[in-house]
Amino acid sequence: MQIVSCPSCGAEVKFRSHASVMAVCEYCSTRVLKDADAVKDLGKMSSVLEDYSPIQIGTAGVLGGRPFTVVGRIQLRYSAGMWNEWYLFFDDGKTSWLGDSSGMYTITAEYQGDAQLPSFEQLQPGQNYPINGAPYVAAEIRVADCIGGQGELPFKVGDGYQARVADFRRGVEFITLDYSDSPRPVIYTGIAVTLDSLQCQLLRDDDTIQRAAGRYRGKLDALDCPSCGSPIKYLPGVTANLVCPACATQIDAASPEAQVVAAGERVATVPLTLELGATAKINNQEFTIIGMMRRADDEGTQWNEYLMYGPRSGFSWLVETNDGWSGANVLASWPMSYAPGAPNVVVDKVQFSQLYTYQARVTYAVGAFNWRVAVGDSTVVSEFEAGQLRLASETTPQEMTWSRSAPVSADQLKAWFGDAFKGRMKAPSKSQPFANNRYRKTAKYIIWMMLALNAIPLLANFSGTWFLSAIGALAIYLPAIFLDNNDQA
């Protein structure tokens, strides 16, 4: 470790890694450049926006038996959102990056090998590219600006620094191509991870996160719409992209003063089956409904998607269609092999068969989101099926995501959210067609008894007796179906 004095305020600035060339003074935010035996003042660094990430400088963990410590961070913002890149220093002297985007985590390290790579301008999300001898799918292509930094870093960065990066996935494998400094990119390879798998310690607790989030904005959990003055509740730090529920104005709340991105379109208000702000405890995790958008396909069929956020679980969705409800999560582990139009994909050793591909367009949005959403936004959706599980890829000109969903009953939603759930209790799903069938059960017993009593006449004169027996069975069973349906309504 090397300790120097900040050239601006004189405070101690620590360099744990010999690879670090710059550090941000934690007292005055001066960018301190380590140059041979001297240090230089590179000017002030913008303060990072405190978000809902549990990671902080000093967080420790283990990857593959190798202990590491978080020593730095840069915060990057692109057209639709923002993310953190945490700089890791391992006990063996190596360094890596921990990508932190909306509760999804990846660890990457610089790859020293040679590879034939496409230009940044040629890349398209959802397309396959051979990298290091294997096919990888382009997941995101971003041009992002640095909006803040902390701790020590391996290169000079500050206001005006722009990153041109592309992310690729294959199963849990992850590759980033960084075109920021040259047409020939720097290659970073790694894997998708979770904080639990990294055995992380010294994470921020929920209370600390709640107190710190949004402190550089001057507001904690509410602001007034700059357009119409209506109050808007949101989660500082993670849901900086807002849609006013009163006037549909798009608002950027990721700066000290909320700014209008676009005036709201006049669209009909959509009644919410789940209230914004509704909370639930699911698998011992706290969740809050923070946003809702309605989408429509090519044929005009519409459905609602409710965005949930949990401090430890990140973002997930509850989807309401004419067929019922489902819960969906974004996948960290992608299909090992995928090509556009492929009839099958395999995830976690489960094979999914393609159902259909369609265009989905946002027709209404309200609340807070972790990316910028607006009426008219469009994405190409491909759905796959394996039993009751659904898999969906969504592709835009900038990114591709995969999510997996499973059915959720209205009764379960009512149990989770209580009176905040306004949905109608529906009949049992197709997977349990006789979950409430007491009249049908009784009718079955009567029919079997009738057939047993008439077994000899049926054998003796089948052609003349079966029709009357069938009429009698229907006369008993059809009213039973009617009575069961009335019970379920």
C-alpha positions in Angstrom: 0.0 0.0 0.0 1.2 3.5 -0.8 -0.1 6.6 1.1 0.2 10.1 -0.3 -1.1 13.5 0.7 -3.9 15.1 -1.3 -2.4 18.1 -3.1 -5.6 20.0 -2.5 -6.5 19.4 1.2 -3.6 17.4 2.6 -5.7 14.4 3.6 -4.3 10.9 3.3 -5.0 9.2 0.0 -4.3 5.5 -0.2 -3.2 3.4 -3.2 -3.6 -0.3 -2.4 -2.9 -1.5 -5.9 0.3 -0.7 -7.8 -1.9 -0.8 -11.0 -3.9 2.2 -9.7 -2.8 5.5 -11.3 -5.5 7.8 -9.9 -7.5 8.1 -6.7 -10.4 10.4 -5.6 -9.8 12.1 -2.2 -12.7 11.1 0.0 -12.6 14.5 1.8 -12.5 17.0 -1.0 -13.2 14.9 -4.2 -9.9 15.9 -5.8 -8.6 13.6 -8.5 -5.1 12.7 -7.4 -2.8 11.4 -10.1 0.2 9.2 -9.0 3.1 10.1 -11.3 6.4 8.5 -10.4 7.3 9.9 -7.0 5.0 12.9 -7.2 1.2 13.4 -7.2 -0.8 15.9 -9.3 -4.1 17.6 -8.8 -6.3 16.8 -11.7 -9.3 18.9 -10.5 -12.5 17.8 -8.7 -14.4 14.7 -9.4 -18.2 14.7 -9.4 -19.7 13.0 -6.4 -21.3 9.7 -7.1 -25.1 9.4 -6.9 -25.8 7.3 -3.8 -28.0 4.5 -5.1 -29.5 1.3 -3.7 -26.4 -0.8 -4.3 -25.3 -2.6 -1.1 -21.7 -2.5 -2.2 -19.3 0.2 -0.9 -15.6 1.0 -0.8 -14.1 -1.6 1.6 -16.6 -4.4 0.8 -14.7 -7.7 0.8 -15.4 -11.0 -0.8 -14.0 -14.2 -2.3 -13.9 -15.3 -6.0 -12.6 -18.8 -6.7 -10.9 -19.0 -3.3 -9.2 -15.6 -3.9 -10.1 -12.8 -1.4 -10.6 -9.3 -2.8 -11.5 -5.8 -1.6 -13.5 -3.1 -3.3 -11.1 -0.1 -3.7 -12.8 2.1 -6.3 -15.9 2.9 -8.3 -16.9 4.8 -11.4 -20.5 5.6 -12.1 -21.6 5.6 -15.8 -24.8 6.9 -17.4 -26.2 6.2 -20.8 -29.4 7.2 -22.6 -31.7 4.8 -20.8 -30.1 4.4 -17.4 -27.0 4.2 -15.3 -24.7 1.6 -13.6 -21.6 1.2 -11.4 -18.3 -0.4 -12.1 -16.5 -1.3 -8.9 -12.7 -1.7 -9.0 -11.5 -4.9 -7.1 -8.1 -5.5 -5.7 -7.2 -9.2 -4.9 -4.9 -10.3 -2.2 -2.6 -11.8 -4.8 -2.1 -8.4 -6.4 -4.5 -8.9 -9.4 -7.4 -6.6 -10.2 -10.8 -7.0 -11.7 -14.1 -5.1 -12.2 -17.5 -5.8 -10.6 -20.3 -4.6 -12.9 -23.4 -3.6 -10.9 -26.5 -2.8 -12.9 -30.0 -2.9 -11.4 -29.1 -5.7 -9.1 -27.3 -7.8 -11.7 -23.6 -8.5 -11.1 -20.7 -9.6 -13.3 -16.9 -9.9 -12.6 -14.5 -9.3 -15.4 -10.7 -9.1 -15.8 -8.6 -7.9 -18.7 -7.8 -10.6 -21.3 -4.3 -10.4 -22.7 -4.8 -12.6 -25.8 -5.4 -11.7 -29.4 -8.8 -12.0 -31.2 -10.4 -10.9 -34.4 -13.2 -8.5 -33.3 -15.8 -6.4 -35.2 -15.9 -2.7 -35.1 -18.1 -0.9 -32.6 -20.4 0.4 -35.3 -21.0 -3.1 -36.7 -22.4 -4.6 -33.5 -26.1 -5.4 -33.1 -27.8 -6.8 -30.0 -29.1 -10.3 -30.4 -26.5 -11.3 -33.0 -23.8 -14.0 -32.6 -20.1 -13.1 -32.7 -17.1 -15.5 -32.5 -14.9 -14.3 -29.6 -12.0 -16.4 -28.2 -13.2 -19.3 -30.3 -16.8 -19.5 -29.1 -20.0 -17.9 -30.2 -21.2 -15.0 -27.9 -24.5 -13.1 -28.2 -24.3 -9.3 -28.1 -26.3 -8.2 -25.1 -25.8 -4.4 -24.9 -24.1 -1.7 -26.9 -23.7 1.5 -25.0 -22.1 5.0 -25.2 -22.0 6.2 -21.6 -20.6 9.2 -19.7 -18.8 9.1 -16.4 -20.9 11.0 -13.9 -18.9 10.3 -10.7 -16.1 8.3 -9.1 -14.7 7.2 -5.8 -11.5 5.5 -4.4 -8.6 4.4 -6.6 -8.7 3.6 -10.3 -6.4 2.2 -12.9 -6.8 5.0 -15.4 -7.5 8.8 -15.6 -11.2 9.4 -15.5 -13.4 12.4 -14.8 -16.1 14.7 -16.1 -16.3 14.4 -19.9 -14.9 10.8 -20.0 -17.0 8.7 -22.4 -17.1 5.0 -22.5 -18.0 3.0 -25.6 -18.6 -0.6 -24.5 -20.3 -3.7 -25.7 -21.3 -6.7 -23.5 -21.7 -10.3 -24.7 -23.1 -13.3 -23.0 -23.0 -17.1 -23.3 -24.5 -19.0 -20.4 -23.0 -17.5 -17.3 -19.9 -16.3 -19.3 -19.6 -12.6 -19.8 -17.3 -10.5 -22.1 -17.0 -6.8 -22.4 -15.3 -5.1 -25.3 -14.2 -1.6 -24.4 -13.7 0.7 -27.4 -13.3 3.9 -25.3 -9.7 4.7 -26.2 -9.2 3.0 -29.5 -11.0 1.3 -32.5 -9.3 -1.9 -31.3 -11.1 -2.8 -28.1 -9.7 -3.9 -24.7 -11.2 -7.3 -23.9 -12.5 -8.1 -20.5 -13.7 -11.7 -19.7 -15.6 -13.0 -16.7 -18.9 -14.5 -15.4 -22.2 -13.5 -14.0 -22.2 -13.7 -10.2 -24.3 -13.0 -7.1 -23.3 -11.2 -3.9 -24.0 -14.4 -2.0 -21.7 -16.5 -4.3 -19.0 -13.9 -3.6 -19.4 -14.3 0.2 -19.5 -10.5 0.4 -18.9 -8.8 3.8 -19.1 -5.2 4.9 -22.0 -4.6 2.7 -24.3 -1.6 3.5 -27.3 -2.6 5.5 -30.9 -1.7 4.5 -31.1 1.2 7.0 -27.8 2.7 5.7 -29.0 2.4 2.1 -32.3 4.1 3.0 -30.6 7.0 4.7 -27.9 7.5 2.1 -29.8 7.0 -1.1 -30.5 10.3 -2.9 -28.6 12.4 -0.5 -27.0 14.4 -3.3 -30.4 15.3 -4.7 -31.7 16.9 -1.6 -34.8 14.7 -1.5 -35.3 11.2 0.0 -38.4 9.6 -1.3 -40.7 12.2 -3.1 -40.5 15.1 -5.4 -43.0 17.4 -7.2 -43.5 17.0 -11.0 -41.7 20.0 -12.6 -44.5 20.1 -15.2 -47.7 19.9 -13.2 -46.6 20.0 -9.6 -48.1 16.7 -8.6 -46.2 14.7 -6.0 -44.3 11.6 -7.3 -42.9 8.9 -5.1 -39.8 7.1 -6.2 -36.7 5.2 -5.0 -33.7 7.6 -5.1 -30.7 6.1 -6.8 -32.3 3.3 -8.7 -35.5 4.7 -10.1 -34.3 8.0 -11.5 -36.5 7.7 -14.6 -40.0 8.7 -13.7 -43.4 9.1 -15.4 -45.7 11.5 -13.6 -49.1 9.7 -12.8 -51.0 13.0 -13.3 -49.6 14.3 -16.6 -47.4 11.5 -18.0 -44.4 13.8 -18.2 -41.0 12.0 -18.3 -38.7 13.2 -15.6 -34.9 12.7 -15.0 -34.3 12.6 -11.3 -30.7 11.6 -11.4 -29.3 15.1 -10.8 -29.7 17.7 -7.9 -32.7 19.2 -9.7 -35.4 17.1 -11.4 -35.5 17.8 -15.1 -38.2 17.3 -17.7 -37.1 14.9 -20.4 -40.3 15.0 -22.5 -43.8 16.4 -22.1 -46.4 13.8 -21.4 -48.7 12.5 -24.2 -52.4 12.6 -23.5 -53.3 9.0 -23.0 -56.3 7.4 -21.2 -55.6 6.5 -17.6 -55.3 2.8 -17.0 -56.8 1.4 -13.8 -54.2 -0.4 -11.7 -54.9 -3.8 -10.3 -51.9 -3.4 -8.0 -51.5 0.0 -6.4 -48.2 1.9 -6.8 -46.4 1.7 -3.4 -48.1 -1.7 -2.5 -45.7 -3.8 -0.4 -45.4 -7.6 0.1 -43.1 -10.0 1.8 -42.2 -12.8 -0.6 -39.8 -15.6 0.4 -38.8 -13.4 3.4 -37.9 -10.5 1.1 -39.6 -7.1 1.1 -40.9 -5.9 -2.2 -42.6 -2.7 -3.4 -44.6 -2.0 -6.5 -42.9 1.1 -8.0 -44.0 1.3 -11.6 -46.5 -0.1 -14.2 -46.6 -0.1 -18.0 -49.2 -1.4 -20.4 -48.0 -2.9 -23.7 -49.7 -4.1 -26.8 -48.6 -6.6 -29.5 -49.1 -6.5 -33.3 -52.7 -7.6 -33.1 -53.7 -5.1 -30.4 -53.8 -7.5 -27.5 -52.8 -5.6 -24.3 -51.4 -6.6 -21.0 -50.0 -4.9 -17.8 -46.5 -5.3 -16.3 -45.9 -4.2 -12.7 -42.3 -3.5 -11.7 -41.3 -4.7 -8.2 -38.2 -3.7 -6.2 -36.6 -5.4 -3.2 -33.5 -4.0 -1.5 -31.8 -7.4 -1.5 -33.5 -9.0 -4.5 -33.4 -6.2 -7.1 -36.0 -5.8 -9.8 -38.7 -8.3 -10.9 -42.0 -8.2 -12.7 -45.7 -9.2 -12.1 -47.4 -9.6 -15.5 -51.2 -9.4 -15.8 -52.8 -10.8 -19.0 -56.3 -12.0 -20.0 -55.1 -15.5 -19.1 -54.0 -14.6 -15.6 -50.8 -13.6 -13.7 -47.2 -14.6 -13.9 -44.0 -13.6 -12.1 -40.9 -12.8 -14.2 -37.2 -12.3 -13.4 -34.4 -11.1 -15.7 -31.9 -14.0 -16.3 -28.2 -13.7 -15.4 -27.5 -17.1 -17.1 -28.3 -16.9 -20.8 -28.7 -19.8 -23.3 -25.4 -21.4 -24.1 -26.1 -21.2 -27.8 -28.7 -18.9 -29.5 -29.3 -17.7 -33.0 -32.2 -15.5 -34.1 -35.1 -17.7 -35.2 -33.8 -20.7 -33.3 -36.7 -23.2 -32.7 -35.3 -24.2 -29.2 -33.1 -22.8 -26.5 -31.7 -24.5 -23.4 -31.4 -22.6 -20.0 -30.3 -24.4 -16.8 -30.6 -27.8 -18.7 -34.2 -27.1 -19.5 -35.2 -27.0 -23.2 -37.7 -24.4 -24.3 -39.5 -24.5 -27.6 -40.3 -21.3 -29.5 -43.9 -20.2 -29.4 -44.0 -16.9 -31.4 -42.2 -13.6 -32.1 -44.0 -10.3 -32.1 -43.5 -6.5 -31.6 -44.4 -5.1 -28.2 -45.2 -1.4 -27.8 -45.6 0.6 -24.7 -49.1 2.3 -24.7 -49.1 3.6 -21.1 -46.6 4.0 -18.2 -46.7 5.4 -14.7 -44.4 5.4 -11.7 -40.7 4.9 -11.4 -38.4 2.7 -13.5 -34.7 1.8 -13.5 -34.5 2.8 -17.2 -36.1 5.5 -19.3 -39.5 4.3 -20.5 -42.0 6.2 -22.7 -45.2 5.6 -24.6 -44.3 4.3 -28.1 -41.2 2.4 -27.0 -41.0 -0.8 -29.0 -39.2 -4.1 -28.6 -39.1 -7.4 -30.5 -40.2 -10.2 -28.2 -39.6 -13.9 -28.8 -41.3 -16.3 -26.4 -40.4 -19.9 -25.6 -42.2 -22.6 -23.5 -41.3 -25.5 -21.3 -44.4 -26.8 -19.5 -45.7 -23.9 -17.4 -42.4 -22.0 -17.6 -42.0 -19.2 -20.2 -38.8 -17.8 -21.5 -38.7 -14.5 -23.4 -36.0 -12.5 -25.2 -36.5 -8.8 -25.8 -34.4 -6.9 -28.3 -34.0 -3.2 -29.1 -31.4 -1.4 -31.2 -29.3 -1.0 -27.9 -29.8 -4.2 -25.9 -31.1 -7.7 -25.5 -32.4 -9.2 -22.3 -33.8 -12.7 -21.3 -36.4 -13.3 -18.6 -38.1 -16.4 -17.2 -41.7 -16.4 -15.9 -44.0 -18.8 -14.1 -47.8 -18.6 -13.3 -48.9 -16.9 -10.1 -52.5 -17.3 -8.8 -54.7 -14.3 -8.0 -55.2 -15.9 -4.5 -51.5 -15.8 -3.9 -51.3 -12.1 -5.0 -54.1 -11.3 -2.6 -52.3 -13.1 0.2 -49.1 -11.1 -0.6 -50.5 -7.6 -1.1 -53.8 -7.7 0.8 -56.2 -4.9 0.0 -53.7 -3.2 -2.4 -54.5 -6.0 -4.8 -57.7 -5.1 -6.7 -57.9 -8.2 -8.9 -60.8 -10.5 -9.1 -60.4 -14.0 -7.7 -60.6 -16.2 -10.7 -61.3 -19.8 -11.3 -58.4 -22.3 -10.8 -55.8 -22.2 -13.6 -55.7 -24.8 -16.3 -53.0 -26.6 -14.5 -55.5 -27.4 -11.7 -58.9 -27.7 -13.5 -60.6 -29.6 -10.7 -59.2 -27.8 -7.7 -62.7 -27.0 -6.5 -65.0 -29.7 -7.8 -67.1 -31.1 -5.0 -70.3 -31.4 -7.1 -68.4 -33.2 -9.9 -66.8 -35.6 -7.5 -70.3 -36.6 -6.2 -71.6 -36.9 -9.8 -68.7 -39.2 -10.7 -69.6 -41.5 -7.8 -73.3 -41.6 -8.9 -72.3 -42.3 -12.5 -70.0 -45.2 -11.5 -72.7 -46.7 -9.3 -75.2 -46.4 -12.1 -72.9 -48.1 -14.5 -72.2 -50.9 -12.0 -75.9 -51.5 -11.5 -76.5 -51.6 -15.2 -73.5 -53.7 -16.1 -75.5 -56.8 -16.9 -78.1 -55.0 -19.1 -75.2 -53.3 -20.9 -73.5 -56.5 -21.6 -76.7 -58.2 -22.7 -78.0 -55.4 -24.9 -75.2 -52.9 -25.4 -76.5 -51.4 -28.6 -79.9 -50.7 -27.1 -78.7 -49.6 -23.6 -75.5 -47.5 -24.0 -77.3 -44.4 -25.4 -79.7 -44.2 -22.5 -76.8 -44.7 -20.0 -74.9 -41.9 -21.7 -77.9 -39.5 -21.6 -78.3 -40.4 -17.9 -74.6 -39.7 -17.1 -74.7 -36.3 -18.9 -77.9 -35.4 -17.1 -76.0 -35.9 -13.8 -72.6 -34.5 -14.7 -73.5 -31.3 -16.6 -75.4 -29.7 -13.7 -72.5 -30.6 -11.4 -70.1 -28.6 -13.6 -72.5 -25.6 -13.5 -72.7 -25.8 -9.7 -68.9 -26.0 -9.3 -68.4 -22.9 -11.6 -70.9 -20.9 -9.6 -68.9 -21.8 -6.4 -65.7 -20.5 -8.0 -67.1 -17.3 -9.4 
